[in-house]
Amino acid sequence: MSVSVVIPCYRSARTLPALVDRLVPVLREMSVRHEVVLVVDGSPDDTWRTAVELASRVDSVRAIHLSRNYGQHNALVAGIREAAFDYIVTMDDDLQHLPEQIPLLLAALEGDRLDLVYGVPHKEEHGFLRSLASRSVKAAMAVALGVRAARTISAFRAFRAQLRDGFEGLSGPHASIDVALSWATTRVGSVKVHMSERDHGRSAYTPRLLVRHAMNMLLGYSTTPLRAASYLGFLVGVVGLLLAGFVLWSFIAGDTTVAGFTTIASMVAVFSSAQLMAIGMLGEYVGRIHGSGMGRPTYVVRERAGRTVPADVPFQSGGVN
């Protein structure tokens, strides 16, 4: 077995040394060829300098510096595409994902039964609002995108490197690794893992950003919102017919004392709202098509540090330089 651990890094200068010091011994104890790929996502602090120091000190660590902040999933795409070995593990940079739990994920991949395994925490470590937003994102993926294992998705995952062939053509600024992986396999599982609380700082994934991520997935990978607009138009049409029937019945019954302003105003408001929602939905899709036509990249690599590990050359894990 050979393993590439990909870690997107943002504002993690304080946590990276401790993470690497715990991660590398775990990989050595497993007696596998390994590498650690640190993808610094345009972090404004000293994260890149720290990553370079780690890459110069530990020969199984290499670092990639993106030219600006592209987002966690885009950084993951960059690291996954540069990973050299047969199995890929992704984890966060904040020490919430424990390196000691990696063998559990890889053990679940042994054999031919599974291609992708998620580490699901025994206990949710986030607050109520963050947990609610996270569950909403997963529900959106499960219902709208048809990702069966969406409710077990986490950023702590292990999968066979061959799955990345399924999203070779992935481009544009709105990447979602979990949706892309779902294009390549349905053999997905999960294992229970322990996670720790965040040692430094706060998570960048606020409930607002999680909701925004859910909208990006819905609009970028699904036509469900367009269908919803069609259903909304049908529903509003039914309401309009009922109102027309009510007005006609009032006329036949001779009840013409009501001026009808309220009814007309209500109908105009309902129809206008439905039309604006549908136009806004179409505008989002057209905007994304326009953005893709402009050729906006998923990421741009500014520089690299550490050893280059070709996928076809055996890598011998060494010690600290």
C-alpha positions, -999 to 999 in steps of 0.1 A, spaced: 0 0 0 12 35 -7 -6 66 7 -8 103 -1 -22 125 27 -36 158 12 -42 187 36 -56 220 25 -41 247 47 -54 281 56 -43 302 86 -27 271 101 9 282 108 4 273 145 -11 239 139 8 224 110 41 215 129 22 196 155 0 179 128 30 168 108 49 156 139 19 133 147 10 123 112 44 112 98 51 86 127 16 71 122 24 66 85 58 51 93 43 27 118 20 14 91 51 5 70 37 21 38 52 43 12 38 77 19 38 114 14 21 144 30 9 171 5 3 205 21 -18 227 -1 -15 263 11 -47 280 -1 -34 316 -4 -32 320 33 -24 356 44 -3 345 75 29 325 77 13 292 67 34 290 35 67 297 53 58 270 79 49 245 51 83 252 34 102 246 66 83 213 72 91 203 36 128 210 40 129 193 74 108 161 67 116 144 34 81 129 30 64 163 31 60 185 1 41 218 -1 21 235 -29 13 272 -28 -18 285 -46 -17 320 -60 -48 331 -41 -75 318 -18 -96 295 -40 -115 276 -12 -111 243 5 -125 221 -22 -105 238 -50 -73 233 -29 -83 196 -24 -86 192 -62 -50 207 -66 -36 183 -40 -54 152 -52 -42 158 -88 -6 160 -75 -8 131 -52 16 103 -62 4 72 -45 -24 46 -48 -45 57 -18 -54 93 -10 -64 105 25 -78 140 30 -80 157 63 -82 192 79 -53 213 92 -67 221 126 -60 189 145 -96 180 147 -90 150 125 -67 127 144 -38 112 124 -41 81 146 -74 73 130 -61 71 95 -54 33 97 -91 28 104 -100 45 71 -74 26 51 -84 -8 67 -119 -2 55 -106 1 19 -88 -32 19 -102 -57 -5 -125 -48 -34 -157 -39 -15 -152 -1 -11 -136 26 -31 -143 56 -8 -146 57 30 -156 87 52 -146 91 88 -178 99 108 -173 113 143 -187 95 172 -199 128 186 -206 160 167 -180 187 178 -197 217 163 -224 240 177 -261 237 170 -262 262 141 -231 248 124 -243 212 128 -277 222 114 -262 239 84 -239 209 78 -268 185 79 -287 208 55 -258 206 30 -257 168 33 -295 166 28 -292 188 -3 -266 164 -18 -287 134 -9 -319 146 -24 -309 169 -52 -277 154 -64 -285 117 -59 -254 111 -36 -266 81 -16 -239 84 11 -243 121 15 -254 119 52 -220 103 61 -199 128 42 -170 145 60 -137 162 52 -119 132 67 -119 107 38 -98 80 21 -102 67 -14 -85 49 -42 -65 73 -64 -81 59 -96 -113 77 -86 -98 111 -97 -99 99 -133 -137 104 -130 -132 142 -126 -103 149 -149 -123 175 -168 -134 193 -136 -129 230 -141 -142 263 -130 -143 280 -95 -171 260 -80 -156 226 -72 -171 200 -49 -149 170 -42 -177 148 -28 -199 153 -58 -169 147 -81 -161 115 -62 -197 104 -65 -193 105 -103 -166 78 -101 -181 52 -77 -211 41 -57 -190 18 -35 -189 42 -5 -187 34 32 -180 50 65 -163 42 98 -167 58 132 -137 78 143 -127 100 172 -122 137 166 -109 164 189 -119 200 195 -102 227 175 -70 239 193 -65 273 177 -88 298 161 -123 292 147 -135 273 117 -139 293 85 -170 272 77 -197 293 93 -233 284 88 -236 311 62 -207 297 42 -221 262 45 -254 273 31 -236 291 3 -217 259 -4 -250 240 -6 -263 265 -31 -231 262 -51 -236 224 -53 -272 227 -62 -267 253 -89 -234 238 -102 -241 201 -103 -279 198 -105 -309 209 -125 -332 205 -95 -337 243 -89 -349 246 -125 -374 218 -119 -385 235 -87 -391 267 -107 -413 248 -131 -432 232 -102 -436 266 -86 -450 280 -119 -475 251 -121 -485 256 -85 -490 294 -90 -510 286 -122 -533 264 -101 -538 292 -76 -545 316 -104 -572 293 -119 -588 289 -84 -589 327 -80 -603 331 -115 -630 305 -107 -638 324 -75 -642 357 -93 -663 341 -121 -686 324 -95 -690 357 -77 -701 373 -110 -726 346 -118 -740 347 -82 -746 384 -86 -721 394 -59 -706 423 -77 -704 447 -48 -668 439 -42 -645 461 -63 -620 432 -67 -589 453 -60 -576 430 -33 -580 399 -55 -563 414 -84 -535 428 -62 -529 394 -46 -528 377 -80 -503 402 -94 -481 398 -63 -481 360 -64 -474 358 -101 -447 385 -99 -430 367 -71 -430 334 -90 -417 350 -121 -389 368 -103 -378 336 -86 -378 317 -118 -358 345 -136 -334 347 -107 -328 309 -109 -322 311 -146 -299 341 -141 -278 320 -117 -274 293 -143 -266 317 -171 -241 335 -148 -223 302 -141 -223 293 -178 -208 328 -185 -182 323 -158 -172 289 -172 -170 305 -207 -145 331 -193 -122 302 -184 -119 309 -147 -95 284 -133 -101 259 -104 -68 269 -90 -33 283 -100 -1 270 -84 23 297 -75 52 275 -63 62 242 -48 85 231 -21 99 197 -11 106 165 -30 89 157 -63 76 121 -60 67 106 -94 39 82 -92 59 55 -111 90 57 -88 90 39 -55 93 63 -26 114 54 4 102 72 35 131 87 53 136 106 85 141 142 94 168 159 75 
